Amino acid sequence: MKLMFIWLALICHMKSFGVRSSFPPFVPLEDFLARVMIKDEVVCSGLIVNRKEVLTSSHCVLGVEPTELLVKLIDNSTTTVEDSKESSEYAVNGAADLLTLVQLSTQLDERYSTRPPICTGTPKPFDEVELWIWDNTENHVVARKVSTMSAETCMSEIRDPDGTVINNSTVCLKNTQKSVDCMPNFGLPYVWQGSFCGMNILGHNCPSPSNADVYVQLHK
């Protein structure tokens, strides 16, 4: 505790003399979110992983020229895209084609030198996690406490008896939100123990109503 007070006092002293701290700036988890757009339409969400790249769900940008995309940040500013590629860096083995790294035309500001926290482990079935959805304004996220579900239960929920979608690279969350229509949560992450652990690849109630939301696991 004493060391913490000394550290805080040192930071305040440095600031009082106009000395810039070398510690990386704090970035709220929500600020790592982005929206991927084609013209004026949001087609997917994404996760800013560094100053030049945004991670998103591959099917959102399938067949689209990268230069046709825009990325909208949490402050509603936009930036253009110059290229895209499969993400073997953030997807678990065998799932690289499910995630795409969108490469921005210009660098984002310096705070995104701090990379987002990515899970180093995987929650067990029935562990509590945070499922993120956009609010009605689509400018802020709402975090809902939900639990993970077993692969067997998820396969039954989404009618995937042969495991075509559900495998070792995916995690399913229980989402009982009352909705009949498909909710395009594609590209939104879920959070466990303060880190991003997965990215939504099927939305909610997509392509048919169910209580399971499917995510591809993230790793670093």
Secondary structure, 3 states (H helix, E strand, C coil): CHHHHHHHHHHHHHHHCCCCCCCCCCCCHHHHEEEEEECCEEEEEEEECCCCEEEEEHHHHCCCCHHHEEEEECCCCEEEEEEEEECCCCECCCCHHHEEEEEECCCCCHHHHCCCCECCCCCCCCCEEEEEEECCCCCCEEEEEEEEECHHHHHHHCCCCCCCCCCCCEEEEECCCCCCCCECCCCCEEEECCEEEEEECCCECCCCCCCEEEEEEECC
